[in-house]
């Protein structure tokens, strides 16, 4: 199901949309694809940020474990 909305764009944004609209069925399809891709980017960024926060919170423990494991490694 699709909903109709109204948006206001700069002339530059509209010009850039028009330059690529032939690759899509319509301007609406182009805008929908762009929004979907941007939202996916924001969601990935949030997941990556959460992962970095977890790694930073556990950094001391992870580094200690890595040093312990390296202690079992045979000399080269």
Backbone atoms as SQL, in Angstrom:
CREATE TABLE atoms (id INTEGER PRIMARY KEY, chain TEXT, resi INTEGER, resn TEXT, atom TEXT, x REAL, y REAL, z REAL);
INSERT INTO atoms VALUES
  (1, 'A', 1, 'UNK', 'N', 0.841, -1.173, 0.000),
  (2, 'A', 1, 'UNK', 'CA', 0.000, 0.000, 0.000),
  (3, 'A', 1, 'UNK', 'C', 0.889, 1.239, 0.000),
  (4, 'A', 2, 'UNK', 'N', 0.561, 2.166, -0.830),
  (5, 'A', 2, 'UNK', 'CA', 1.333, 3.398, -0.916),
  (6, 'A', 2, 'UNK', 'C', 0.502, 4.550, -0.384),
  (7, 'A', 3, 'UNK', 'N', 1.190, 5.512, 0.192),
  (8, 'A', 3, 'UNK', 'CA', 0.537, 6.725, 0.697),
  (9, 'A', 3, 'UNK', 'C', 1.073, 7.911, -0.075),
  (10, 'A', 4, 'UNK', 'N', 0.237, 8.845, -0.326),
  (11, 'A', 4, 'UNK', 'CA', 0.632, 10.051, -1.035),
  (12, 'A', 4, 'UNK', 'C', 1.078, 11.092, -0.013),
  (13, 'A', 5, 'UNK', 'N', 2.231, 11.731, -0.291),
  (14, 'A', 5, 'UNK', 'CA', 2.727, 12.802, 0.570),
  (15, 'A', 5, 'UNK', 'C', 3.119, 13.979, -0.311),
  (16, 'A', 6, 'UNK', 'N', 3.379, 15.067, 0.310),
  (17, 'A', 6, 'UNK', 'CA', 3.854, 16.251, -0.396),
  (18, 'A', 6, 'UNK', 'C', 5.186, 16.653, 0.220),
  (19, 'A', 7, 'UNK', 'N', 6.178, 16.886, -0.637),
  (20, 'A', 7, 'UNK', 'CA', 7.483, 17.328, -0.141),
  (21, 'A', 7, 'UNK', 'C', 7.918, 18.571, -0.915),
  (22, 'A', 8, 'UNK', 'N', 8.785, 19.326, -0.326),
  (23, 'A', 8, 'UNK', 'CA', 9.340, 20.506, -0.962),
  (24, 'A', 8, 'UNK', 'C', 10.828, 20.270, -1.163),
  (25, 'A', 9, 'UNK', 'N', 11.284, 20.451, -2.392),
  (26, 'A', 9, 'UNK', 'CA', 12.683, 20.226, -2.734),
  (27, 'A', 9, 'UNK', 'C', 13.276, 21.490, -3.346),
  (28, 'A', 10, 'UNK', 'N', 14.574, 21.612, -3.224),
  (29, 'A', 10, 'UNK', 'CA', 15.256, 22.719, -3.894),
  (30, 'A', 10, 'UNK', 'C', 15.252, 22.460, -5.399),
  (31, 'A', 11, 'UNK', 'N', 15.458, 23.505, -6.157),
  (32, 'A', 11, 'UNK', 'CA', 15.551, 23.359, -7.620),
  (33, 'A', 11, 'UNK', 'C', 16.701, 22.428, -7.984),
  (34, 'A', 12, 'UNK', 'N', 17.803, 22.532, -7.246),
  (35, 'A', 12, 'UNK', 'CA', 18.954, 21.674, -7.512),
  (36, 'A', 12, 'UNK', 'C', 18.605, 20.204, -7.296),
  (37, 'A', 13, 'UNK', 'N', 17.930, 19.897, -6.200),
  (38, 'A', 13, 'UNK', 'CA', 17.551, 18.505, -5.932),
  (39, 'A', 13, 'UNK', 'C', 16.619, 17.989, -7.025),
  (40, 'A', 14, 'UNK', 'N', 15.661, 18.790, -7.421),
  (41, 'A', 14, 'UNK', 'CA', 14.732, 18.382, -8.466),
  (42, 'A', 14, 'UNK', 'C', 15.458, 18.184, -9.797),
  (43, 'A', 15, 'UNK', 'N', 16.389, 19.055, -10.112),
  (44, 'A', 15, 'UNK', 'CA', 17.169, 18.918, -11.339),
  (45, 'A', 15, 'UNK', 'C', 17.966, 17.614, -11.332),
  (46, 'A', 16, 'UNK', 'N', 18.541, 17.298, -10.187),
  (47, 'A', 16, 'UNK', 'CA', 19.326, 16.064, -10.074),
  (48, 'A', 16, 'UNK', 'C', 18.430, 14.831, -10.170),
  (49, 'A', 17, 'UNK', 'N', 17.232, 14.903, -9.610),
  (50, 'A', 17, 'UNK', 'CA', 16.268, 13.805, -9.735),
  (51, 'A', 17, 'UNK', 'C', 15.909, 13.616, -11.202),
  (52, 'A', 18, 'UNK', 'N', 15.600, 14.705, -11.876),
  (53, 'A', 18, 'UNK', 'CA', 15.220, 14.635, -13.293),
  (54, 'A', 18, 'UNK', 'C', 16.329, 14.038, -14.147),
  (55, 'A', 19, 'UNK', 'N', 17.576, 14.261, -13.768),
  (56, 'A', 19, 'UNK', 'CA', 18.704, 13.725, -14.529),
  (57, 'A', 19, 'UNK', 'C', 18.768, 12.203, -14.463),
  (58, 'A', 20, 'UNK', 'N', 18.140, 11.594, -13.446),
  (59, 'A', 20, 'UNK', 'CA', 18.208, 10.142, -13.268),
  (60, 'A', 20, 'UNK', 'C', 16.861, 9.449, -13.344),
  (61, 'A', 21, 'UNK', 'N', 15.807, 10.190, -13.551),
  (62, 'A', 21, 'UNK', 'CA', 14.461, 9.615, -13.496),
  (63, 'A', 21, 'UNK', 'C', 14.245, 8.554, -14.580),
  (64, 'A', 22, 'UNK', 'N', 14.959, 8.633, -15.697),
  (65, 'A', 22, 'UNK', 'CA', 14.790, 7.658, -16.773),
  (66, 'A', 22, 'UNK', 'C', 15.176, 6.245, -16.328),
  (67, 'A', 23, 'UNK', 'N', 15.983, 6.141, -15.282),
  (68, 'A', 23, 'UNK', 'CA', 16.400, 4.839, -14.775),
  (69, 'A', 23, 'UNK', 'C', 15.308, 4.192, -13.921),
  (70, 'A', 24, 'UNK', 'N', 14.246, 4.935, -13.628),
  (71, 'A', 24, 'UNK', 'CA', 13.157, 4.469, -12.773),
  (72, 'A', 24, 'UNK', 'C', 11.838, 4.651, -13.511),
  (73, 'A', 25, 'UNK', 'N', 10.781, 4.097, -12.930),
  (74, 'A', 25, 'UNK', 'CA', 9.454, 4.253, -13.532),
  (75, 'A', 25, 'UNK', 'C', 8.950, 5.685, -13.418),
  (76, 'A', 26, 'UNK', 'N', 9.312, 6.356, -12.331),
  (77, 'A', 26, 'UNK', 'CA', 8.812, 7.701, -12.074),
  (78, 'A', 26, 'UNK', 'C', 9.707, 8.390, -11.057),
  (79, 'A', 27, 'UNK', 'N', 9.453, 9.686, -10.865),
  (80, 'A', 27, 'UNK', 'CA', 10.182, 10.398, -9.810),
  (81, 'A', 27, 'UNK', 'C', 9.876, 9.786, -8.453),
  (82, 'A', 28, 'UNK', 'N', 8.626, 9.384, -8.250),
  (83, 'A', 28, 'UNK', 'CA', 8.241, 8.772, -6.970),
  (84, 'A', 28, 'UNK', 'C', 9.057, 7.517, -6.697),
  (85, 'A', 29, 'UNK', 'N', 9.243, 6.675, -7.720),
  (86, 'A', 29, 'UNK', 'CA', 10.028, 5.457, -7.535),
  (87, 'A', 29, 'UNK', 'C', 11.488, 5.782, -7.229),
  (88, 'A', 30, 'UNK', 'N', 12.026, 6.799, -7.899),
  (89, 'A', 30, 'UNK', 'CA', 13.398, 7.204, -7.624),
  (90, 'A', 30, 'UNK', 'C', 13.530, 7.691, -6.185),
  (91, 'A', 31, 'UNK', 'N', 12.617, 8.556, -5.758),
  (92, 'A', 31, 'UNK', 'CA', 12.668, 9.089, -4.390),
  (93, 'A', 31, 'UNK', 'C', 12.483, 7.963, -3.377),
  (94, 'A', 32, 'UNK', 'N', 11.568, 7.032, -3.639),
  (95, 'A', 32, 'UNK', 'CA', 11.356, 5.918, -2.718),
  (96, 'A', 32, 'UNK', 'C', 12.607, 5.051, -2.611),
  (97, 'A', 33, 'UNK', 'N', 13.266, 4.779, -3.744),
  (98, 'A', 33, 'UNK', 'CA', 14.504, 3.987, -3.728),
  (99, 'A', 33, 'UNK', 'C', 15.601, 4.717, -2.961),
  (100, 'A', 34, 'UNK', 'N', 15.698, 6.030, -3.173),
  (101, 'A', 34, 'UNK', 'CA', 16.725, 6.811, -2.476),
  (102, 'A', 34, 'UNK', 'C', 16.473, 6.834, -0.974),
  (103, 'A', 35, 'UNK', 'N', 15.234, 7.005, -0.588),
  (104, 'A', 35, 'UNK', 'CA', 14.890, 7.024, 0.839),
  (105, 'A', 35, 'UNK', 'C', 15.171, 5.660, 1.463),
  (106, 'A', 36, 'UNK', 'N', 14.794, 4.585, 0.774),
  (107, 'A', 36, 'UNK', 'CA', 15.038, 3.238, 1.307),
  (108, 'A', 36, 'UNK', 'C', 16.531, 3.001, 1.503),
  (109, 'A', 37, 'UNK', 'N', 17.325, 3.420, 0.529),
  (110, 'A', 37, 'UNK', 'CA', 18.777, 3.224, 0.637),
  (111, 'A', 37, 'UNK', 'C', 19.361, 4.062, 1.776),
  (112, 'A', 38, 'UNK', 'N', 18.899, 5.294, 1.924),
  (113, 'A', 38, 'UNK', 'CA', 19.396, 6.165, 2.986),
  (114, 'A', 38, 'UNK', 'C', 18.999, 5.632, 4.360),
  (115, 'A', 39, 'UNK', 'N', 17.779, 5.158, 4.505),
  (116, 'A', 39, 'UNK', 'CA', 17.333, 4.585, 5.782),
  (117, 'A', 39, 'UNK', 'C', 18.158, 3.349, 6.111),
  (118, 'A', 40, 'UNK', 'N', 18.430, 2.501, 5.107),
  (119, 'A', 40, 'UNK', 'CA', 19.280, 1.325, 5.334),
  (120, 'A', 40, 'UNK', 'C', 20.666, 1.755, 5.807),
  (121, 'A', 41, 'UNK', 'N', 21.199, 2.821, 5.223),
  (122, 'A', 41, 'UNK', 'CA', 22.498, 3.360, 5.643),
  (123, 'A', 41, 'UNK', 'C', 22.447, 3.809, 7.107),
  (124, 'A', 42, 'UNK', 'N', 21.396, 4.525, 7.489),
  (125, 'A', 42, 'UNK', 'CA', 21.258, 4.977, 8.878),
  (126, 'A', 42, 'UNK', 'C', 21.158, 3.797, 9.835),
  (127, 'A', 43, 'UNK', 'N', 20.425, 2.765, 9.439),
  (128, 'A', 43, 'UNK', 'CA', 20.285, 1.580, 10.296),
  (129, 'A', 43, 'UNK', 'C', 21.613, 0.845, 10.452),
  (130, 'A', 44, 'UNK', 'N', 22.375, 0.708, 9.340),
  (131, 'A', 44, 'UNK', 'CA', 23.702, 0.076, 9.428),
  (132, 'A', 44, 'UNK', 'C', 24.628, 0.889, 10.317),
  (133, 'A', 45, 'UNK', 'N', 24.577, 2.215, 10.167),
  (134, 'A', 45, 'UNK', 'CA', 25.427, 3.085, 10.984),
  (135, 'A', 45, 'UNK', 'C', 25.102, 2.938, 12.462),
  (136, 'A', 46, 'UNK', 'N', 23.824, 2.823, 12.796),
  (137, 'A', 46, 'UNK', 'CA', 23.426, 2.650, 14.199),
  (138, 'A', 46, 'UNK', 'C', 23.942, 1.321, 14.742),
  (139, 'A', 47, 'UNK', 'N', 23.864, 0.265, 13.932),
  (140, 'A', 47, 'UNK', 'CA', 24.369, -1.047, 14.366),
  (141, 'A', 47, 'UNK', 'C', 25.881, -0.988, 14.565),
  (142, 'A', 48, 'UNK', 'N', 26.578, -0.367, 13.618),
  (143, 'A', 48, 'UNK', 'CA', 28.035, -0.248, 13.741),
  (144, 'A', 48, 'UNK', 'C', 28.425, 0.568, 14.965),
  (145, 'A', 49, 'UNK', 'N', 27.685, 1.628, 15.226),
  (146, 'A', 49, 'UNK', 'CA', 27.970, 2.458, 16.406),
  (147, 'A', 49, 'UNK', 'C', 27.754, 1.651, 17.683),
  (148, 'A', 50, 'UNK', 'N', 26.681, 0.859, 17.715),
  (149, 'A', 50, 'UNK', 'CA', 26.421, 0.015, 18.884),
  (150, 'A', 50, 'UNK', 'C', 27.551, -0.993, 19.069),
  (151, 'A', 51, 'UNK', 'N', 28.016, -1.591, 17.960),
  (152, 'A', 51, 'UNK', 'CA', 29.107, -2.562, 18.043),
  (153, 'A', 51, 'UNK', 'C', 30.392, -1.923, 18.566),
  (154, 'A', 52, 'UNK', 'N', 30.697, -0.721, 18.098),
  (155, 'A', 52, 'UNK', 'CA', 31.899, -0.013, 18.569),
  (156, 'A', 52, 'UNK', 'C', 31.789, 0.275, 20.061),
  (157, 'A', 53, 'UNK', 'N', 30.607, 0.673, 20.507),
  (158, 'A', 53, 'UNK', 'CA', 30.413, 0.935, 21.933),
  (159, 'A', 53, 'UNK', 'C', 30.626, -0.336, 22.756),
  (160, 'A', 54, 'UNK', 'N', 30.154, -1.471, 22.263),
  (161, 'A', 54, 'UNK', 'CA', 30.347, -2.752, 22.965),
  (162, 'A', 54, 'UNK', 'C', 31.828, -3.096, 23.011),
  (163, 'A', 55, 'UNK', 'N', 32.510, -2.972, 21.867),
  (164, 'A', 55, 'UNK', 'CA', 33.944, -3.282, 21.814),
  (165, 'A', 55, 'UNK', 'C', 34.715, -2.363, 22.756),
  (166, 'A', 56, 'UNK', 'N', 34.411, -1.073, 22.739),
  (167, 'A', 56, 'UNK', 'CA', 35.108, -0.144, 23.627),
  (168, 'A', 56, 'UNK', 'C', 34.860, -0.461, 25.095),
  (169, 'A', 57, 'UNK', 'N', 33.624, -0.844, 25.421),
  (170, 'A', 57, 'UNK', 'CA', 33.295, -1.171, 26.808),
  (171, 'A', 57, 'UNK', 'C', 34.054, -2.416, 27.273),
  (172, 'A', 58, 'UNK', 'N', 34.273, -3.348, 26.342),
  (173, 'A', 58, 'UNK', 'CA', 34.921, -4.616, 26.696),
  (174, 'A', 58, 'UNK', 'C', 36.392, -4.665, 26.282),
  (175, 'A', 59, 'UNK', 'N', 36.953, -3.541, 25.854),
  (176, 'A', 59, 'UNK', 'CA', 38.309, -3.516, 25.294),
  (177, 'A', 59, 'UNK', 'C', 39.348, -4.090, 26.245),
  (178, 'A', 60, 'UNK', 'N', 39.326, -3.701, 27.501),
  (179, 'A', 60, 'UNK', 'CA', 40.341, -4.196, 28.441),
  (180, 'A', 60, 'UNK', 'C', 40.275, -5.713, 28.561),
  (181, 'A', 61, 'UNK', 'N', 39.085, -6.261, 28.689),
  (182, 'A', 61, 'UNK', 'CA', 38.925, -7.717, 28.806),
  (183, 'A', 61, 'UNK', 'C', 39.367, -8.409, 27.517),
  (184, 'A', 62, 'UNK', 'N', 38.969, -7.875, 26.364),
  (185, 'A', 62, 'UNK', 'CA', 39.344, -8.483, 25.085),
  (186, 'A', 62, 'UNK', 'C', 40.853, -8.429, 24.874),
  (187, 'A', 63, 'UNK', 'N', 41.476, -7.317, 25.232),
  (188, 'A', 63, 'UNK', 'CA', 42.928, -7.206, 25.087),
  (189, 'A', 63, 'UNK', 'C', 43.655, -8.172, 26.017),
  (190, 'A', 64, 'UNK', 'N', 43.160, -8.341, 27.226),
  (191, 'A', 64, 'UNK', 'CA', 43.776, -9.287, 28.172),
  (192, 'A', 64, 'UNK', 'C', 43.665, -10.706, 27.643),
  (193, 'A', 65, 'UNK', 'N', 42.520, -11.065, 27.087),
  (194, 'A', 65, 'UNK', 'CA', 42.342, -12.403, 26.513),
  (195, 'A', 65, 'UNK', 'C', 43.303, -12.610, 25.342),
  (196, 'A', 66, 'UNK', 'N', 43.453, -11.596, 24.490),
  (197, 'A', 66, 'UNK', 'CA', 44.355, -11.700, 23.344),
  (198, 'A', 66, 'UNK', 'C', 45.792, -11.882, 23.807),
  (199, 'A', 67, 'UNK', 'N', 46.204, -11.130, 24.832),
  (200, 'A', 67, 'UNK', 'CA', 47.559, -11.281, 25.360),
  (201, 'A', 67, 'UNK', 'C', 47.768, -12.674, 25.954),
  (202, 'A', 68, 'UNK', 'N', 46.749, -13.199, 26.627),
  (203, 'A', 68, 'UNK', 'CA', 46.837, -14.536, 27.196),
  (204, 'A', 68, 'UNK', 'C', 47.014, -15.577, 26.093),
  (205, 'A', 69, 'UNK', 'N', 46.226, -15.477, 25.046),
  (206, 'A', 69, 'UNK', 'CA', 46.331, -16.422, 23.933),
  (207, 'A', 69, 'UNK', 'C', 47.697, -16.334, 23.281),
  (208, 'A', 70, 'UNK', 'N', 48.201, -15.118, 23.067),
  (209, 'A', 70, 'UNK', 'CA', 49.514, -14.951, 22.450),
  (210, 'A', 70, 'UNK', 'C', 50.618, -15.549, 23.321),
  (211, 'A', 71, 'UNK', 'N', 50.406, -15.631, 24.597),
  (212, 'A', 71, 'UNK', 'CA', 51.386, -16.240, 25.497),
  (213, 'A', 71, 'UNK', 'C', 51.571, -17.723, 25.248),
  (214, 'A', 72, 'UNK', 'N', 50.593, -18.386, 24.649),
  (215, 'A', 72, 'UNK', 'CA', 50.681, -19.810, 24.330),
  (216, 'A', 72, 'UNK', 'C', 51.313, -20.055, 22.974),
  (217, 'A', 73, 'UNK', 'N', 51.543, -19.016, 22.218),
  (218, 'A', 73, 'UNK', 'CA', 52.092, -19.163, 20.870),
  (219, 'A', 73, 'UNK', 'C', 53.574, -19.516, 20.954),
  (220, 'A', 74, 'UNK', 'N', 53.984, -20.445, 20.102),
  (221, 'A', 74, 'UNK', 'CA', 55.391, -20.857, 20.058),
  (222, 'A', 74, 'UNK', 'C', 56.212, -19.728, 19.439),
  (223, 'A', 75, 'UNK', 'N', 57.427, -19.546, 19.921),
  (224, 'A', 75, 'UNK', 'CA', 58.298, -18.517, 19.342),
  (225, 'A', 75, 'UNK', 'C', 58.580, -18.818, 17.859),
  (226, 'A', 76, 'UNK', 'N', 58.698, -17.752, 17.087),
  (227, 'A', 76, 'UNK', 'CA', 58.962, -17.927, 15.656),
  (228, 'A', 76, 'UNK', 'C', 60.438, -17.948, 15.380);
